[in-house]
């Protein structure tokens, strides 16, 4: 029997960002995944993104956090960072919330 050992290399954060457009409307968009070494809320908040869309502000996000073992991901938890609207919460629940059941 063979054994493969993978080293933990950090974390990957993905999810739904809550955004304000330049026109003032609120909407949500899937974030571009980011790799981080530290999963404190402050560090995750610094790494929230609009997937290159270009917005007035990123208000917050619902983030799925995965442990990365040399590129192999293992779901750890989901957290909310910053301010997230009801619409963004509904979007996450409808499209992303079922991934971890």
C-alpha positions in Angstrom: 0.0 0.0 0.0 1.3 3.5 -0.9 0.9 6.6 1.1 0.8 10.2 -0.2 1.6 13.0 2.1 0.5 16.6 1.3 1.8 19.6 3.0 -0.6 22.4 4.0 0.4 25.5 2.1 -2.3 28.0 3.1 -5.9 28.8 2.4 -8.0 29.6 -0.6 -10.9 32.0 -0.3 -13.8 32.2 -2.8 -17.4 33.4 -2.6 -19.8 36.2 -3.4 -18.9 39.9 -3.0 -21.5 42.5 -2.1 -20.9 45.5 -4.3 -22.0 49.1 -5.0 -21.9 50.1 -8.7 -20.8 53.5 -9.9 -24.4 54.3 -10.6 -25.3 53.6 -6.9 -27.1 50.2 -7.2 -26.3 47.2 -5.1 -25.4 43.8 -6.6 -23.3 40.7 -6.0 -20.7 38.9 -8.1 -18.6 35.8 -7.7 -15.2 36.7 -6.4 -12.0 35.6 -8.0 -10.4 33.0 -5.8 -7.5 34.2 -3.7 -4.7 32.4 -1.9 -3.9 33.6 1.6 -1.6 32.5 4.4 -3.8 33.9 7.2 -7.6 33.6 7.5 -8.3 36.4 10.0 -11.3 38.5 9.0 -9.1 41.5 8.6 -6.8 39.7 6.1 -9.8 38.2 4.2 -11.4 41.7 4.0 -8.2 43.1 2.5 -8.4 40.4 -0.2 -12.1 40.8 -1.2 -12.5 41.5 -4.9 -15.0 42.2 -7.7 -13.5 39.7 -10.1 -12.1 42.6 -12.2 -15.6 44.1 -12.8 -14.8 47.6 -11.5 -17.1 49.0 -8.9 -17.5 52.0 -6.6 -17.1 49.9 -3.5 -16.9 46.3 -2.1 -19.1 46.3 0.9 -18.4 42.8 2.1 -18.7 39.1 1.1 -19.8 35.6 2.0 -16.6 33.7 1.8 -15.9 29.9 1.5 -12.6 29.1 3.1 -10.6 26.0 2.0 -7.4 24.6 3.4 -4.9 24.1 0.6 -2.7 21.1 0.6 -0.3 21.7 -2.2 -3.2 22.6 -4.5 -5.7 20.0 -3.2 -8.5 21.9 -1.4 -10.5 20.8 1.6 -13.5 22.9 2.7 -13.0 24.5 6.1 -15.9 27.0 6.7 -18.0 29.8 5.4 -17.8 33.3 7.0 -19.4 36.7 6.3 -17.0 39.7 6.2 -18.2 43.3 6.1 -21.7 44.3 5.2 -23.8 42.0 3.0 -27.3 42.7 1.7 -30.2 40.4 1.9 -30.0 40.1 -1.9 -26.4 38.9 -1.7 -27.3 36.4 1.0 -30.1 35.0 -1.1 -27.8 34.8 -4.1 -25.2 32.8 -2.1 -27.9 30.5 -0.7 -29.4 29.8 -4.1 -26.2 29.2 -6.0 -23.5 28.4 -3.6 -25.0 27.3 -0.3 -25.7 23.8 -1.4 -22.0 23.0 -2.1 -21.3 22.1 1.5 -24.3 20.0 2.5 
